[in-house]
Amino acid sequence: MTEAELLQAIEQAARDGVTKLNLTGNQLSRLPREIVKLSNLQFLNLSSNQLSGLPREIVKLTNLQSLYLSGNQLSSLPLEILKLTNLQSLYLSNNQLRNLPAEIGQLTNIQSLYLSGNQLSGLPREIGQLTNLQSLYLSGNQLSGLPREIVKLTNLQSLYLSGNQLSSLPLEILNLTNLQSLDFSNNQLNNLPREILKLTNLQSLYLSSNRLSSLPREIVELTNLQTLDFSNNQLNNLPREILKFTNLQSLYLSSNQLSSLPAEIGQLSNLQSLYLSSNQLSSLPAEIGQLSNLQSLYLSRNQLSSLPAEIGQLSNLQTLDLSRNQLSSLPAEIGQLSKLKRLELRDNEISNLPPEIREKGLKAILNFYRQQLEQAVERLYEAKFLIVGEGGAGKTSLAKKIENENYELLSDEKSTEGIDVIQWKFNLDDGNEFRVNIWDFGGQEIYHQTHQFFLTKRSLYTLVADTRQDNTDFYYWLKVVELLSDNSPVIIIKNEKQERQCEVNERQLRGEFLNLKEVLATNLATNRGLTVIKDAIQQYIAKLPHVGTPLPKTWVKIRSDLENDSHNYISREKYYNLCRLNNLTNRKDMDLLSGYLHDLGVCLHFQDDPTLKHYVILKPEWGTTAVYKVLDNKKVIKNLGCFTQDNLAEIWKDDEYSDVRDELLQLMMRFKLCYPIPHCYGKYIAPQLLDINQPEYNWDRSHNLILRYKYEFMPKGILTRLIVETHPWIEEQKLAWRSGVILNQYQTRAEVIENYNQKEIKIRVVGSRKKELLTVITHELDKIHRSFERLKYDTLVPCNCKECEGSQTPHAYTLESLRKRLYAGRYQIECENSFEMVDVRRLIDDVNLPTQELNRERQTPVTPLQNELDNQKKESFNVINIHNHVNSESNSMSESYQSKYDQRNANNQFLDTAQSGSNVTFNQNNYTPEQKQNLAEAATEIQQLLHQLSKNNQTSTNEGITNAIHQEIKSNPTLKTRLIAALKAGGLEALKAIFNHPVFSIPAETIKGFLEAE
């Protein structure tokens, strides 16, 4: 604020007769004498300016009651202030005051005095004359003592002395019997005087960051305490008399040396927050469960190996921090903590909590343990053994030899297409049977892209190398395992065919890959070394951390039923019915189990996919084999990855695929293996089969925005996944090849090219909205990068100096180094081409990247252009659903559908929901895409429900079916919402179409009545 603006503001305030004036943060270096015109002023805020003094005339503001001068440059207290005898509040914090004048005693009406953050080394005796003082803030000074006269401040209620140089608690303070809050933290106290018991009205006592090693027992006489902070001291025990703190609500004991807690802590019945982090606790007393009002419990950085079951009695607990302990298990009673909102478990190896459940978050964890409480548990001795390596290395032969040593090798052993799964069982030393699921992965490069869906954590891996060939890229395969498996153990097996040996630099590989356990050799033709290999597998796989995890017995039974089902897939409703038969009745618990089994790779259930959510694929290898039948098809390969619905009908003509072609296509899109060509219904592209040659195109090289990604290790498939994610914007739907793509939107073009040999992706953008388009591309790449937890790469930001600007080869800085400079307050960096200094913040801003690294939870805000791409992708991927579910030309069930329906009933198999919707018809021109999708999903769910209900003899009448539908609508909020939306969009006719059924007659008017009542 300029002086003229300030004078104008004062004149206006004088005319208005204001009593309050706020001038904070205006960079004022002086206050004009005209301030005296504000004779009615009671409140004046001058904080956060650059004042070093005040005008003498300020003494005329005789009505002033509150004066704020914090955050200025006052080195001494202006004597004029001391004549403002009506002052009740004076704020002088964060200045440069070295002392206070004796005249401070004249402010006899002062009630609040703020002096924190100055350089005071002492206080004048006259401070004792401020007998009306209620709050005195002296934190962050250099006080080593207090004047005796402070004892006269008999009305003092709050005294803050943290961050000084006090080595003892002045006894004068202990006579201030009206004190309610005392802050003595960050000083040099070695002990507390027994006289502290005199402060009987004390409600808050802060003594953190001192040198206290013990507490006087007399402290428990402070029975009015509500907050007690002893954190960051040297306490090694608590007195049992702590039980007398019956009014205590918050207890801070973090960063001490406590090795145990007294049982009496359970008697602090009003305690709401308990902080015990960074101690040496190895256990908790069972009595902690008596803290029925506890809301927050912090136990991080201790040595806890277990928790008492009584922790489940903390019915009001909302926050529980157990991070960085030695917990190997959690009590099932933790599932009773129904009000828990935050649970921190990081850096604990909890063997009785499957990581697949842990990763799903708090609700899933609580549900898992709650179910353990409600039913018996069964320990699971099972693990995955995954075999990877180049095609033809002998992976399939190894898998079959492990299963059966007498298996006769074939001279032309067929290579695995996608994935094969074989079971092998052996007995543990304790007699328990151990089941090994051997996953044999196809080694051809075309199969690599789906590996990440099945290369799971908590598994044992083996890399098979054919000694007759020199094509095994040990580094690549070990890196893939490291990226995707959370450093699961690996064994290298040298398949020494025809006794031809090969050398492996084991020491070098072990130096880089700490999860590499052994390098073993075998000749599978003679079984040489096979026994040693099987023994090693048994040894390492039995030691995996999850082995023996107790699971709810119901889960184990349902899983067994699913694995014994001969079908390749079942409907979601059939899965739900199976759960109900096994007394798992809660829908959320059912979904939790199917999600767990999905993450384990036992089955596939994509719960958030509008098509695939209706199915549980019981044999993942069946699904992947079907997918790779497309990618291995000669006609598709010849057409450079382009295929049609007719091609799929031919490829998937076998009975096991023919009824679920649309779902298998959706599975391919889910794996990012293909995308639909926009505006060309029924045509698709598999980008990994695109032409390897870069097409010809023009490129404007002026004013390009260039960004590069340089990878320490580059997994395969990043660029082809990016093509799928950005396919709506491919220029003319032509400019895409196996290692590059041209995107075009709003007269802005982007060229993205992958150079796999150089482990680099380079992006060039030109046009009017290049920063926005670049942001979308980096957002999509970031999503792909996050799917590889340990992926290491540098983002290379181009220099914008005069020499580099516009260059196709500008000097580049790593984004990490630029962020480090910003964090250190270094805002410029030298270009190594021109030696000019450039602005770090502008470098980052030029490519629209965040200045701070974002964690997995806190991601870059979505831009409007990103929303546009997401909507176009959704529309593109959903077009298959709309065409399957909505038929605009017919209002009756087709004969082909009726035939399929009857045939399936005869075979007692589930209804194909994607096809069941084909009898449901709407005029597409009357609905938005969102409404079409909603109508289709509502129809699908209702037709599934009707089919399931038709099997129940008790409700096979129209009336019974209608009542059952009513109950489902009441209990299923999602279905109810969809039906209400359908009613609003299409009225009674929409409901008639949705409930159209060949067997039952469901009155749409009745359903309408149900919905309106709801």
N, C-alpha and C positions, 0 to 999 in steps of 0.2 A: 504494500500500500504506500503510495507516495504521500508526502507531507500535505499536499493540496487536498488529496482525497481524504486524509485523516481529519484535516480542519473542517472540511465540508461535512464529514460524518458527525463531528462534535457539534457543529452548529445545528444540524438537523436534530440531534439528540437533545440539545438544549431547548429547542423550540417545542419538542414533544414532551419535555419534562420527564425523560426516562429515568428509571431507578436502576436499570441494569444495562451494562455496556460490555460487549465481548469483542476484544481486539486481539485474540490469540492468533499466533502464527502469521503475522503480517510483516515480519522482518523489520520491525520498528527499532531504530537505534536511539531515538529520543522521544519523549512524550512532551507535546507542546503545553505551555502554561495555560492555554485556552481551556484545558481540561477542567479548570475551576468553575467554568460556566455551568457545569452539571451539578448544581448544588443539591439536587435531590438524589444523587447517585448513592445506592446502597451496595451495589455489586459491580466490581470492576475486574475484568479478566485480561491481564497483560502477559499471559504465559506464552512460552515458545517464541520469544522475540530476541532482540539483541541489545536490550537495555543495560546500560552500565550505571545508570542513576535515574533520579526522578526530579522534577522541578519542585522548587521550594513551595510553590503555590498549592501543592497537593494537600497541604495541611488544612486548607479551607473546605475540603470535602468532609465536613464534620459528621455527615450522616452515613459515611461509609462503614459497612459492617463486614464485608468480605473482599479481600484484596488478593488477587492471584498474580504472583510474580515468578512462578517456577519456570525453569528452562530459559533463563536470561544470562547475563554476564556480570552479575553483581558481585563485586569482591568485598564489599562492606555493606552493612545495613544502612540505608539512607535514614538519617536522624529524623527527617520529616515524617516518616511513617510512625515514629514513636509518639507523635502528638495526636494521632488519630485514635483518641481514647475510646471511641465507640466500636472499634474493630472487635469482631468476634472470631473471625477466621483469617489467618494470614498464611499464605502459601509461598514459601521461599526455597522449595526443593530444587536440586540440580542447578545451583549457581556456583560461585567460587568463594563463598564466605569462609573466612579463616577464623573469625571470632564474632561474638555478639557484644554490643555495648551494654554498659550497666543500665542505661535508660530503658532497656527492654522491659524492666519492671514496671514502667508506667502504663503498659497495656493491660490494665487490671480487669477489663471486661473480656479479654481474649479467652476463647474456649477451645480453639483448635489451632495448633502451631505446627507447621510442616517445615522441617529443616533438613530432610534427608538429602543425601547426595551432594554434600558440600565438603569443606576441608576443615571442619571444626575440630580442634584438639582439646577444647575445654568449654565449660559453660560458666557465665558469671553467677555469683551468689544471688544476684537480684532476681534470677529466674524463680526463686521461691516466693516472690511477691505476686505471681500470677495465680492467685488462689482460686480463680474460677476455671482454670485450665482443666479440660476433660480429656483431650487427646494431644499427645506430644510425639512427633515423629522425628527421630534422630538417626535413623539407619544410614549406613554408608558414609560415615565420617571417620575421624581418627581419634575418637574419644578413648582415653585410658582410665577415666574415672568420672565421677559425678560429684557436684558440690553437696555438702550435707544439707543445705537449705532446701534441697528437692523434697525433703520430707514434709515441707509445708504445703505441698500440692495435694491437699487432702481430698479434693474432688476429682483427682486424676483417675480416669477409667481405662485409658489405653496408652501404653508406653512402648515405643518401638525403638530398639537399640541394636538391631542386627547389623552385621558388617562393620563393627568397630574393633577396638583393640583392648577390650575389657577382659582381664584374666580372672576376675571374681565377680560375683553378684553383690553389688554394693548393699550393705545392710540397711542403708536409708530407704531403699526401695521397698524393703520388706515391711516397712511401717505404713506404706500406702495401701491401707486396708480396703479401699474402694476400687482398687484395680480389678478390671475384668479381663483385660487382654495384655499380656506381657510377651514381647518378642525380643529374645536375647540370642538369636541364632547367629551363626558365622562370627563368633568371638573366640576367646581362648580359655573357656572355663574348664577346669579340671575336676571340679566337684560342685555340689549344691549345698548351701548351708541348711541346717535343720530348721532354721527359723522361717524357711519358706512356707511352713504350715500356717503362718499368720495371714497369708493372702487368701482368706477363706472365701472371698467373693470371685476369685479368679475363675474365668470360664475358658480362656484360651491361653496356653503356655507353649511358646515356640523356643526350643533349645537345640535345634538342628545345627550340624557342622560346628561342634565344639570338641572337647577332648574328654568327655564324660565316660568313665569306665564302670560306674555304679551309680545307683540312685539311693538317696536316704529314704528309709522307710516312712519318714514323716510326710513324704510327698503324697501319700495316699489319703492324708487328711484333707486334701483339696477336693472335697466331694462334689463341688459344683462344676468341676472341669468338664467341658464338652469336647474340647480339642486339645490334644497333647502331642507335640512333635519332638521326638528324640532322634530323628533320623541323622545318619552320618556322624555317629559318635563311636565309642569303643565299648559299648555295653555287651557283656557276655551272659547276663541273666536278668530276669525281671523278678521283683519281689512278689511273693504269693499274695501279699496284701493288695495287689492290684485289683482284686475283686471289689474293693471299696469304691472304685470309680464307677458307681452305678449310673451316673448321668453322662458318661463319656460316649460321644458319638463318632469321633475320628481319632484314631491312634496311629501315629507315624513312627515306625521303628526300622525303616529301611537302612541299609548300609551300616550295620553294626556287626557284632561278632556273636550273635545269639546262636547257640547250638540246639536249644530246646525252648519250649514254651511251657509255662506252668499250667496245670489243668484248670486252675482258677480263672484263666482267661475266658472260659465259657460262661462265667457269671456276669460278664459285661453286657447285660441284656439289652441296653440301648445302643450298642455299637453298630454303626452303619458302614464305616470305612476302616479297613485294617491294612496297613502297608508294612510288609515284611520282606520286601525284595532285598537281594544282596546281603544275605546273612549266611549262616552255616547250618541251617536247619536240615536234618536228615529225616525228620518225621513230624507229624502234627498230633497233638493230643485228641482223643476221640471227643473230648468235651467241646471242641470247636463247633461241633454240630448244634450246640445250644444257643449259638448267636443268631437267634431267629430273626432279628432285624437287620442283619448284615446285608449290605447291598454291593459292596466292593471289597474284593480280597486280592491283594497283590503278593505273589509268592515267587516271582521270577528270580533267577540267579541264586538258587539255594542248592542243596544236595539231596533233595527229596527223591526217594526211590519208589515211594508209594504214597497213597492218600488214604485216610480212614474212610470207611463206608459212611460214617456219620456226616460226611460233607454233603451228602444228599439231603440232609435235613435243613439246609440253609435255604428255606423256601422263598426268601425275598432277594436272593443273590442275583445281581444283574451283570457284574463284571468279575471274571476269575482269570487271573494271569498266572499261568504255570510255566511260562517259557524258561528255557535254559536251566532245566533241572536234570535229574537222572531217572525220570519216570519211565518204567518199562511197561506199566499198565495203569489203567484208570479203573476205579471201582464202578460197577454197573449202576450204583446208586446215583451217579452223576446224571443219569437220565431223568431223575426226579426234579432237576433244577429248571422248572417250567418258566421262570421269569428271566432266565439268563439271556443276555443280549450280546455279550462279548466273551469269547473263550480263547485265550492265547496258549498254544501248545508247542510253538516252534522250538527247535533244538531239543526235542525229547524223542527217544526211540520207543514209542509206545507200541508194543507188539500185539496187544489185544484190540487195537483199533486199526482196521484195514485202511491203508492210505487212500483207497478209492472212496471210502466213506469220509475220511478226514478232509479230502479235497472238496467235498461237496458242501462243507461249511457247518455252521453251528447246529442248525435244525436236524441235519442228517446225523450228526454225531449224537445228539440227545436222543433221537429216535432209535438209533442203533442200540444204545445202552438201555433205554427204556424197554425195548423188546427183550433184551437179555434178562431184565428183572422179571418180566411178565411170563417168561417161559424158560425151559431148560436150555442149556447150551451144549454144543458138541464141538470138539476140537477138529480142525481140518488139517490133514496132512497131505498137502497137495501143492504143486508148483508147476510153472511153465519152464520148459527147456527149449530154447529157440536156436535153430540152426540156420546160420547165414553164410553167405559166400558167393563166389562167382558161379554162373551157370555151368553145369557139367563137372563141378568140383567133387561130387560124390556125397552131397548132403542127403539125398533120398536114400542112398545105399547105407549111410551111417544110421539114419533113423530106423530103417528096417532091421539092421543088424543089432541095434540096441534092443529093439522089441523082441527079436528072435535071432539068436546067434547062428542058428542053422539055416537062416534064409540064404537061398542060392542067388548070387548076384547075376543079373542079366547083362549080356554083352552090350545090349542097346537099351539100358535102363532109361525109361522115359523121364524127361526133365519135368520138374514140378511146374504146373501152371498156376501161378498165384501162391496158394498156401495149402499144404496138407497137414492134418493133425492126426497123430498116432498116440495111443495110450500105452504106457509102460508102468508096471507096478513092481515094487520091491518091499521087503519088510525091514523096518527099523530095528535097532537093537532092543528096544523095549517091546517089540512085538506088534506095534502099530503098522498097518499097511500104508505105504506112501504111494500116491498116484502122481506120475509125471505125465504132463501133457506135452508131447514133443511136437513143436511147430516147425515144419520144414518149409522154408521160404524159397520161392522161385528166385533164381539169381540173375535172370535177364534184367537188363536195365529198365525195361518197360514196367517191371513189377515194383521197382524201388519206391514209387510214389505212394503206395499204400502201406509200406512198411511202418510208417509212423503211427498208423492206427492200431498196430498190433505189437510193436516192439515196446513192451511194457516194463514198468519198474518191478522190483521184487521177483526177478526171473534170473535163471542161469543161461548164459549164452555160450555158444561155441561157433568159432569161425573155422570153416573147413577149407583147406588149401590143397589143390591138386598138384603134387610134386612134379608131374610130367609137363606142367605148363607154368609159365612165369607171369601169369596174368593176375595173380592175387594181389589186390591193392590192400595190404594189411592196414595201412594208415586210414584209408577211406572207411573200411568196415568197422574198425575199432572206434573211429570218431563217430560214426552213425550210432553205434551202441552207446557210447558215452553221452551223446546229445539226447537220446530218446529214452534211456533206461535208468537215469539217475545213478550211473556208475555201478550197475549190476555186475557181478563177477563174470569173467570171460575166460574160456579155455580155447586155445588154438590147437586144432587137430590137423596134423599133416597126413593127408591121405596118400601114402607112398605106394601108388599103383606100380605093379611090376617091379617092386622092391627098389624103385628109383627114389633116392633120398634127396632132400633139399635142406638148405641151411636157412635158418631164420635168426635174425639179429635180435635174440630174445632180450638181451640186456638193454638195448636201446629202446625197444618197445615197452619194456617194464618201466624204464625211466620216465616215459611220457604217459603211459596208461597204467595207473596204479591199480586198476581193477583187473588187469591181466594176471591170472593166477598161475597157469601152467601152459607149457607147449608140449603136446604129446604126439606120438607117431603111431600109425597103424597101417597094416595092409589088410583091407577088408576082405580081400579074396581068400586070405589064409587065417583071418581072425587074429593075426599077430598084434599084440598091444590092445586088443578089444577089452579084455578083462580089466586092465589098468584104467582104461578110459571110463568104463562103467563104474568102477570103484571111485574114481575122481568125481564123476557126476553125482553119485550118491552122497559123497562127502560134502561137496559144496552146496548141493541143492537142499540137503537136510538142515543146513545152517542158515538158510535165508531167514531174515528176521520175522516174516509173517507166519512161518510154519508153526502149526499148533495153535493158531489164533482161535479163541472160542467164538463161535457164531451162534446166533439163536437157532435152536434145533429146527424150528419151522423153516428157516432159510435153507438149511442143509437139505431138508426133505423136499422142498420145492425145487431146489437146484437139481437134486437127483431125478425128480420126476421129469424136469425139462430135458435133462441129458438122456433119459431113457425114452423120450418121445421120438418116434421114428420119422416124424415130419421134419422137413428142412426149416419150416417157419410155422408159426401159429398166429392167430389174431390176438390183439391186445385183450379183447374180452375173454377169449379162452384162457389167456394167462391169468387174468383177474379171477376167473372162476376156479382155476387151479389153486390160486392163493386162498380163496375162500374155503375150498375143501380142506385146506391145511390150517384153517383157523387164523389166517392173516386177512383181516377184514377191512383195515383202514387203507383207503386208496393211496394216501401219501406213503404209507409203509410199503405198499406194493410197488410203487414207482421207485422208491428208494432201493428196493431189492433189485429190480430190473436194471436200474442205473449202475448198481454195484457189479452185477454180473456182466453188464456191458463193458465197464471199465476193466474188468478182469479178462475180457475177451472170451468169456464162456458163451455169450450170445450177443446179439446186436439189437439194441432198442434205442432208436433216435427219437427221444421223447419230444423234442422241440421241432421236428420236421412235420409239416402238415400232411404228408403222405405216409412217410415211414413210421410215424408214431402209432399207426394202427396195427403194426406188426411187430412181433418179436422173432427175429431170425435166430433159430436155435443152433444152426451150424454156420458160423462165420465163413468157414472155408468154402461152403456151398455158394455163398454170396460172392466171394472174391473170384471163385472159379468162373461164375457166370459173367462177372464184369470183364475178366480177362479173355473170355471167349470173343468179346467184341474187339478188344485191343490186339488180339492175335489173329483176327480174321483177315485173310489175304485181300479180300475186296476192300475192307476198310483201310488197310495199309496202303493199298494201291491208290485209293481216293484221298490219300494224305490226311487221314483222320476224319473225313466227312462220312457220316452214315445217316440213314433214314429209318423211319418206323418200319418200312418194309424190310430193310436189312436186319433189323432187330427181330422181326417175326421169323426170318429165316434162321438167324443165329440161335435164337432161343425157342426153337420149334419143339424141343423135347417137352414131355409132359411136366417134368419137374420145374420148368421155367415158364411155360406158355401162359399160365393164369396170372402171373405176377410180373409181366414184362414192364409195366409202368413203374412198379416199385423198384425193380432192378435198375431201371434207367435213373430213377431218383437216387438210388444208392451210388451210382456212378457220379452223379452230380454232387452228391454229399461228399464223396472222396475227392472232389475237384478234378475228376478225370475227364470231364466233358462239359460242354455248355450248349444250350439251344441257340441256333442262329436267329437273332431277332427278326421278326416279321416273316420268318420262313417256317411255319409250323411243321413239325415232323422232321426237321433237319438239325443235325448236331455236329459238333466238332470235338474231337479228342486232341488237344493241343500237343501232346507228346508225340503225335504222329504227323504233325505238320511238316511241310517241306523244310529240309535242313538248310536250304539256300535262302539267303536274304533277298527279297524281291527288290526291284528297282523302284525308286520313288524320289521325288524332289524334296530338298530340305533347305529352308532359309537359314543360313548360318549366322545371320546378324542378330544381335541382341538376344542370344540364347541364355537361358538359365540352366546351369549344369550342376548336377549333383551325382556323386558316386558313392557306392557301397563297396568296401574292400573287406573280404572275409578271411579270417584265419583258417577256417575250414568251411567249404561251401557244400552243403547238402544238395542233392539233385532234386529238381522239381520246383525250385522257387519261382522261376520265370513262367513256367507253364501254369502254375497256380495263380500267378498274378494275371495271366491272360484270362483265365476263367473268371476271376474276381472283377475284371474291368471290361469284360467282353461287350457290354452294350455300347461302348465308345470306340471299338475297333474301327479304324477308318475304312469306310465302304465295306466293312466286314470281310476285307481281303488282306489288309496289310498286317498279317501276323505270321510268324514263322517259328520254328522250334526254339530259337534263342532270342527272339525279339518281337516287338509289337509297336505299332504306331496308333496312338489314341488321338481322337479329335473331338473337341466339344467347344462350342461357342467361339469359333474361329481361332481356337488355340490348339496346338498340336504338341504331343509328347512322344519322344522316341525313347523306348526302354530296351536296352540290349544287354544280354548276359554274355560275359566272356568267361566260360567255365575254367579254362586253363589258367587264366590270370586271377581267378577267384574274385571276380568283380562284376557289378551291375552298374551301368552308366545310364543316366537319365538326362535327356536334353529336352527343354520345353521352349516353345516360341509362340508368341501371340499376345493378345490383349489381357488374358487372364492367366498368365503363366504361373504366378505364385499360387493361385487357387488350385490349378490343376496339379501342380507339383505336390501341394499339400495332400490332395486325394491319393496320389500315387504313394507317397511316403506313408500315409495312414494304412493303405492296403499292405504295403511291404512290412510295416511294423506288426500287423496282425499275423502275417506269415512267420516273421521272425520269432514272435512270442510263442509259437507252437513248438519251437525248439528251445527248451529251457536254458541250455548252456551255450547257445550260439554266440560266438564272439565275432564282432565285426566293427569296422570303423566307418562312420559317416563322414565323407570328405566334402567340406564346404568350400566353394570356389572363392578365390580372392576377388575383390571388387575395386582394386586400385586402377589407376588410369591405364596402365599397361595390360592388366589382366582382363579388364572389363571388355566383353565382346570377343575375347579370345576363345578358341576351341580347346586350348590346353592351358587354362589358368592355373596358377599355383593354388594348392588346396591345403586346408587346415583340417585336422580331425575335430569333429564336434566336441569330443571329450576334452581336448586341450583348450578349446575356446571357453567351454563352461568352467574349467578350472581357473582360467584367467579372470573370468567374471567373479567367481567366488572369492578370489584373492584381491579383488578390487583393481585389477590391471585391465584397463579398458581399451588398450591399443596393442597391436601386434605388427611385426615387420613382415612385409612380403619378401620372399626369397628371390623373386624375379626382379622386382623394381627397387627393393629396399625402402619403399615407402611405408609409413606407418598408417595402418587402417584401423577403423573402429570395429571392435569385436562385436558389440551389440548389433551394429548394422549388418555385419557378415551373417549373423544368425538370422536376423530379421529378413534378409534378402531371400532366404530359402524357406521362410515361414516355419522354422523349427522352434520348439520350446527352449528357453534358456536354461531350464533345469531338467535333469533326467527324470522321467516319469516312471513310477513303479507300475506293476501289473494292474493294480487297482485304480491308480490315478492316471488316466490316459488323456491324450490330446482331445480337446473338445471337438465335437463333430461340426463341420462347416455345412452351409446350405448346399454347396456343390457336392459334398460327400453324401448328404441326404438324398440328393437327386440321383446319384449313382446307385445308392442302396435301394431306392424305390424302383428304379429301372431293373436292377438285378432281381428284385423280388417278383416283379411283374413277369420278367423273362422266365425265371425258374418255375413260377406258379402256373404258367400257361398250360403246362401238362395237366395240372390238377383241374383247371377250369374246363379244358376240353374233355377230361375224363368224367367229370362230375356233372357238367351242365350240357345238355343237348337241346339246342334251340328249335329243332325241327319236329320233335315227337313228344307226346304227352302220355305215352303208355309204355309199359315194359316191353322191350323187344323180345322176339322169339329166342334170339341167341342168348340173351340174358336169362330168360326163363329156363332155357335148357341148362345153362351153367348152374343156375340156382338149384334146380331139381337134382342135377347130378351131384352137386356137393352135399345136399341133404342126404341123398342115398349113401354117400360115402362117409357121412357123419363128420365132414370137415367144416372148417369155419368159412364164413361168408367173405368173399373178396370185396372188402369195403370200397376199394377204388372203383370196382366195376359195379358194385351194388348201387352206386349213385347214378348210374347211367339211365335208370328209369325215372330219375328225378329231373324235371325239365323246367326251364325258365326262359322267358324271352330276354336274351342277353342285352338287347338294346335298351332295356328299361333299368338296368342296374349298373352301378359303378363297379370297377374291378374288386374293390374291397367288399362290396355287397355280394358279388358273385362268389367270392371266396368264402364268406360267412355262410351263405346259403348252401354251398357245396359241403362244408364241414358239418353243418347242422344235419343235412340229409345223410351224410355218411354215418354219423354217430347214431342217428335214429334208426337207420336201416340195420346197423349192427345190433342195436338193442332189440329190435323186433325179432331178428333172427335168433338171438339167444333166448328170448322169452318164448318163442315158438316151441322150444324144446321142453318147456316146463308144463307138464300136464295140468297142474293146478290152475294155471293162469292162461290156458290156451283159448279161452273165450274172449270175444271182443271187449267185454266189460272188464275182465281180469287184466287183459293187456293194457287197456286204457288206464286202469288204476295203477298198474305197475309203472307206466310211463309217467304218471303224475308224481309218484314217489321219486323216480329218477330225476325229474325236473327239480324237485324240491331239494334233493341232496347233491345235485351237480350244478354248482353256480355257473360254470363255463357253458354248459349246455343251455341253461336257462337264459343266459345273456345272449347266446347265439339265436335262440328261438324268438326272444323279444325283438332283437334286431331284424330278424326275418319278417316278423309280423309288421314292424314299422315300415320296412322297405317294400314289402309286397302284399301286405294284408292277408286276408283269408286264403287267397289263391296260393300264396307262397306256402302256407302251412299245409294245404291240401297236397301240393306237390311233394313236400318233404315227407309227409306221412303216407304217401301212396305205397301200397304193399299188395302183393299178389294173393295173400292169404287172409290178412286181417283188414277189417274196415274200421279205421280210426276216425271218429267224427272230428274234423278240424275245428268246428264250433266249440266243442268241449275243451280242446287244447287251448283255444283262444281264451276261454273262460279261466282256465288254470293260470295262464300267463298274466292276464289282467288282474286276477286276485293276488298273484305274487307281487 
